[in-house]
């Protein structure tokens, strides 16, 4: 499994991100309060909602940050309907290109609708290339 892209969305930038932001924040709150079962359910719904509004079938992780932003990590795998969170999947190998010198990660912000659309186009293009690669392997 590889990271196709990772980006951050500011909750104040896009009208279309309000619901996504609220869902990501609710997931964070459940995990913070120790309600892991409800956190898992909302986490799956948040990822499904993101896939629905963007039209991408990929496995995604959406994480609310304390700065009131949303980090989105998109993988090359297709969603499997299970709960995935940053703690389960993302390790040092997945986000190498986003690593800082201090051991943290710096995920770039998407600051316009055009840039967001460009990222989604990139994801769709990668998915098409992966399908072609799989078809050629057969």
Backbone bond lengths (Angstrom), bond angles and torsions (degrees), N, CA, C in turn:
res aa  C-N    CA-C-N  psi(-1)  N-CA   C-N-CA  omega(-1)  CA-C   N-CA-C  phi
1 X - - - 1.448 - - 1.527 108.15 -
2 X 1.336 115.86 132.89 1.455 121.15 -178.43 1.524 110.10 -126.49
3 X 1.322 115.23 151.43 1.458 120.72 174.35 1.524 107.95 -79.79
4 X 1.323 116.62 124.39 1.461 120.80 174.39 1.519 108.98 -79.72
5 X 1.316 115.29 -47.74 1.461 120.30 179.02 1.523 109.40 -159.61
6 X 1.298 114.19 158.80 1.467 121.13 173.38 1.518 106.12 -138.50
7 X 1.318 115.75 137.56 1.454 119.90 179.68 1.514 109.34 -152.93
8 X 1.315 114.47 163.05 1.466 120.55 179.67 1.523 108.65 -119.25
9 X 1.311 114.60 142.92 1.471 121.71 177.50 1.520 108.82 -117.43
10 X 1.305 115.85 132.06 1.456 119.73 174.52 1.528 108.34 -79.56
11 X 1.320 116.45 136.67 1.466 118.55 -176.91 1.521 112.66 -69.29
12 X 1.316 118.70 -18.43 1.466 120.83 -178.91 1.521 112.71 -92.60
13 X 1.323 118.13 -9.07 1.463 121.07 -172.57 1.524 113.99 -80.19
14 X 1.310 118.19 -37.56 1.454 120.07 -169.52 1.520 111.16 -126.12
15 X 1.311 116.19 132.62 1.452 119.55 175.52 1.518 110.73 -64.09
16 X 1.319 117.40 -32.86 1.454 120.32 -176.60 1.527 113.02 -73.96
17 X 1.315 117.78 -8.11 1.462 120.38 -178.20 1.519 113.61 -96.96
18 X 1.311 119.07 -4.83 1.470 120.38 -176.07 1.515 112.49 -59.10
19 X 1.316 117.28 -48.47 1.472 120.09 -179.58 1.516 110.90 -66.23
20 X 1.307 116.19 -40.97 1.461 120.58 178.24 1.521 110.53 -61.21
21 X 1.311 116.42 -43.26 1.468 121.32 178.55 1.519 110.47 -60.52
22 X 1.332 117.00 -47.06 1.467 120.46 -178.31 1.529 111.50 -62.61
23 X 1.343 116.25 -39.70 1.460 119.89 179.43 1.530 110.80 -66.86
24 X 1.334 116.58 -42.43 1.468 120.38 178.98 1.526 110.60 -64.41
25 X 1.321 116.20 -38.61 1.464 120.10 178.90 1.538 110.49 -67.54
26 X 1.329 116.82 -39.51 1.469 120.32 177.95 1.525 110.61 -63.70
27 X 1.335 117.38 -39.21 1.467 120.94 176.44 1.517 110.31 -60.66
28 X 1.326 115.42 -48.01 1.466 120.48 179.16 1.531 110.78 -58.64
29 X 1.323 116.79 -44.80 1.463 120.77 -178.77 1.529 111.48 -62.10
30 X 1.319 117.33 -41.49 1.469 120.00 179.16 1.522 111.07 -63.41
31 X 1.326 116.56 -45.56 1.465 119.39 178.85 1.524 110.64 -64.19
32 X 1.318 116.69 -40.71 1.470 121.01 -179.94 1.524 111.07 -63.10
33 X 1.349 115.92 -38.47 1.461 120.94 -179.55 1.530 112.77 -81.05
34 X 1.329 117.30 -3.98 1.451 120.72 177.98 1.518 114.77 88.38
35 X 1.335 117.74 6.30 1.463 120.82 178.71 1.534 108.02 -89.58
36 X 1.310 116.07 77.50 1.465 121.36 -173.99 1.522 112.71 -66.15
37 X 1.316 117.05 -36.66 1.470 120.13 -178.95 1.528 110.87 -63.02
38 X 1.322 117.18 -48.48 1.466 119.76 179.72 1.533 110.11 -69.21
39 X 1.330 117.29 -37.38 1.458 120.65 177.18 1.519 111.50 -59.04
40 X 1.339 116.54 -42.20 1.460 120.60 178.13 1.528 111.28 -63.02
41 X 1.338 116.75 -43.62 1.462 120.69 179.65 1.525 111.57 -61.65
42 X 1.324 116.78 -45.70 1.465 120.26 -179.19 1.525 110.56 -69.50
43 X 1.332 116.64 -34.81 1.461 120.80 177.89 1.529 111.00 -60.33
44 X 1.322 117.27 -45.13 1.465 121.85 178.01 1.520 109.82 -63.58
45 X 1.322 117.64 -43.60 1.472 120.65 178.94 1.523 111.80 -63.68
46 X 1.329 116.67 -37.36 1.459 120.61 179.08 1.528 110.62 -63.85
47 X 1.329 116.28 -46.73 1.463 120.41 178.31 1.534 110.94 -63.31
48 X 1.330 117.01 -41.58 1.465 120.64 177.92 1.529 111.14 -63.24
49 X 1.324 116.33 -41.29 1.466 120.47 178.48 1.531 110.59 -62.98
50 X 1.330 117.48 -43.44 1.465 120.65 178.25 1.527 110.31 -60.66
51 X 1.344 116.49 -44.71 1.459 119.41 178.78 1.521 111.26 -62.29
52 X 1.322 116.78 -37.43 1.460 120.55 -179.96 1.523 111.86 -66.81
53 X 1.331 118.04 -45.29 1.469 119.49 -176.01 1.527 112.53 -76.27
54 X 1.340 117.08 -21.15 1.458 119.55 -179.48 1.525 113.03 -101.52
55 X 1.320 116.98 -19.95 1.457 120.40 -179.05 1.518 114.16 77.94
56 X 1.329 117.69 17.73 1.464 119.58 178.09 1.525 109.38 -104.09
57 X 1.341 116.89 138.49 1.467 120.02 -177.61 1.523 113.76 -90.49
58 X 1.309 117.73 -0.26 1.464 122.34 -171.17 1.519 113.28 -68.78
59 X 1.336 113.32 156.74 1.450 121.00 170.78 1.526 107.52 -67.55
60 X 1.322 116.86 127.28 1.460 121.53 -179.05 1.522 109.71 -130.01
61 X 1.315 113.59 151.84 1.455 120.61 171.34 1.515 106.27 -121.37
62 X 1.304 116.38 129.85 1.456 121.81 178.87 1.509 107.73 -121.39
63 X 1.308 115.36 125.55 1.466 120.13 -175.71 1.523 109.30 -129.45
64 X 1.319 115.47 128.04 1.461 121.26 173.40 1.515 107.74 -79.42
65 X 1.329 116.25 138.89 1.460 120.25 178.38 1.520 109.75 -110.72
66 X 1.283 115.78 159.99 1.463 121.70 -177.35 1.530 111.86 -63.03
67 X 1.336 116.69 -21.12 1.462 120.81 177.88 1.531 111.87 -81.81
68 X 1.326 117.05 8.56 1.461 124.16 -178.61 1.520 112.94 66.78
69 X 1.311 115.94 37.17 1.450 122.04 174.41 1.519 108.49 -114.87
70 X 1.310 115.77 171.49 1.459 121.38 177.55 1.523 107.38 -122.14
71 X 1.318 117.18 124.92 1.457 121.79 172.37 1.521 108.07 -96.46
72 X 1.328 115.77 132.55 1.457 121.81 179.52 1.525 108.00 -121.36
73 X 1.314 116.06 126.38 1.460 121.69 176.50 1.521 106.75 -118.91
74 X 1.330 116.10 124.61 1.457 121.75 -176.35 1.528 108.59 -112.29
75 X 1.334 115.70 126.43 1.457 122.39 -179.76 1.517 110.68 -102.97
76 X 1.329 115.89 165.20 1.459 120.08 179.91 1.521 112.64 -81.55
77 X 1.307 118.91 -7.12 1.461 121.61 177.08 1.521 111.19 -82.29
78 X 1.321 114.70 155.99 1.461 121.06 177.10 1.529 108.12 -86.94
79 X 1.305 115.89 146.27 1.467 121.63 -178.63 1.523 110.62 -56.06
80 X 1.328 115.48 140.32 1.462 120.52 -177.58 1.525 113.36 -114.96
81 X 1.333 117.34 5.13 1.453 120.39 177.12 1.515 114.79 79.01
82 X 1.324 117.84 3.38 1.452 121.67 178.43 1.516 109.58 -100.05
83 X 1.312 116.04 165.43 1.449 121.28 178.59 1.524 109.74 -79.19
84 X 1.317 115.66 128.77 1.456 121.43 174.04 1.512 107.31 -131.75
85 X 1.301 116.02 133.92 1.452 119.03 176.66 1.522 108.36 -132.45
86 X 1.291 115.85 168.62 1.448 121.67 -176.29 1.522 111.02 -55.08
87 X 1.305 117.89 -39.50 1.462 121.50 -177.46 1.528 112.11 -67.67
88 X 1.328 117.30 -29.06 1.463 120.99 -178.85 1.527 112.31 -78.91
89 X 1.306 116.75 -39.04 1.462 120.91 -167.94 1.517 113.29 -108.36
90 X 1.293 117.32 -48.71 1.457 120.22 -168.24 1.518 110.75 -77.90
91 X 1.284 114.79 115.22 1.453 121.97 174.89 1.509 108.83 -124.28
92 X 1.291 117.02 -174.74 1.462 120.85 -176.92 1.525 113.13 -58.38
93 X 1.325 117.59 -30.64 1.460 119.90 -176.88 1.527 113.10 -74.72
94 X 1.298 117.89 -27.64 1.453 120.38 -175.21 1.529 113.29 -76.22
95 X 1.300 117.40 -37.32 1.461 120.37 -173.54 1.528 112.51 -112.74
96 X 1.320 117.90 32.51 1.464 120.66 -177.76 1.525 112.54 -54.59
97 X 1.339 116.93 -42.60 1.466 118.28 -175.75 1.531 112.89 -72.29
98 X 1.322 117.72 -9.40 1.465 121.39 178.01 1.534 111.88 -106.15
99 X 1.330 117.06 5.42 1.461 121.03 -175.12 1.526 112.03 -72.97
100 X 1.327 115.49 142.29 1.461 122.91 173.46 1.518 109.23 -93.77
101 X 1.311 115.46 170.47 1.467 120.31 176.46 1.526 111.63 -68.74
102 X 1.345 116.98 -25.84 1.460 120.48 -177.49 1.529 113.29 -86.87
103 X 1.327 116.82 6.41 1.459 120.51 177.85 1.515 113.97 93.20
104 X 1.327 118.05 -7.37 1.456 121.30 176.99 1.520 110.91 -88.44
105 X 1.309 114.75 -167.87 1.453 120.34 -179.72 1.517 109.97 -127.18
106 X 1.313 115.53 145.14 1.456 121.85 177.27 1.520 108.21 -121.48
107 X 1.288 116.00 99.35 1.459 121.49 -179.13 1.525 107.38 -94.52
108 X 1.344 118.03 126.38 1.463 121.10 -174.26 1.532 112.94 -70.34
109 X 1.322 114.98 145.32 1.458 121.37 176.61 1.521 110.96 -80.96
110 X 1.311 115.72 144.53 1.455 122.60 169.89 1.521 105.38 -98.26
111 X 1.325 116.66 116.89 1.470 120.10 -171.11 1.513 115.05 -107.68
112 X 1.328 118.99 7.19 1.467 119.38 177.85 1.525 108.94 -152.93
113 X 1.318 115.02 159.99 1.458 119.89 177.19 1.527 110.75 -63.51
114 X 1.332 117.24 -36.83 1.463 120.54 178.91 1.525 110.97 -63.68
115 X 1.323 116.99 -43.05 1.466 120.49 178.55 1.531 110.42 -64.68
116 X 1.325 117.13 -39.32 1.461 121.35 177.50 1.527 110.04 -62.66
117 X 1.328 116.53 -44.49 1.461 120.53 177.94 1.526 111.27 -63.06
118 X 1.336 117.52 -37.02 1.467 121.16 177.13 1.528 111.25 -63.04
119 X 1.334 116.72 -40.82 1.469 120.68 178.55 1.523 110.16 -64.69
120 X 1.327 116.67 -43.37 1.467 119.73 179.13 1.528 110.97 -64.23
121 X 1.326 117.45 -38.66 1.458 121.44 176.76 1.525 110.41 -62.55
122 X 1.327 116.27 -42.07 1.467 120.96 177.37 1.524 110.63 -59.58
123 X 1.313 117.13 -44.66 1.468 121.31 179.68 1.527 110.27 -62.20
124 X 1.335 116.99 -45.50 1.469 120.58 179.11 1.530 110.51 -61.54
125 X 1.333 117.37 -40.83 1.465 121.16 179.30 1.530 111.47 -63.91
126 X 1.328 116.77 -42.39 1.471 120.44 177.25 1.522 110.17 -61.63
127 X 1.328 116.53 -41.11 1.468 119.92 179.16 1.527 111.27 -62.37
128 X 1.322 117.32 -41.12 1.468 120.95 178.39 1.527 110.00 -63.76
129 X 1.332 116.78 -44.34 1.466 120.11 178.44 1.520 111.44 -60.68
130 X 1.333 117.67 -40.99 1.468 121.46 179.42 1.535 110.77 -63.68
131 X 1.342 116.45 -40.14 1.469 119.78 178.23 1.524 110.65 -64.04
132 X 1.324 116.51 -41.50 1.464 120.12 178.30 1.523 111.04 -64.67
133 X 1.324 117.20 -40.80 1.470 120.57 177.73 1.519 111.33 -61.86
134 X 1.327 116.85 -43.09 1.459 120.45 179.29 1.522 111.58 -65.40
135 X 1.345 115.95 -38.72 1.466 120.05 179.08 1.525 110.58 -66.64
136 X 1.315 118.23 -37.48 1.469 120.93 179.39 1.518 112.19 -71.10
137 X 1.342 116.95 -27.11 1.462 120.78 178.67 1.516 112.13 -71.01
138 X 1.299 116.96 -23.73 1.469 121.45 -178.37 1.471 107.93 -80.31
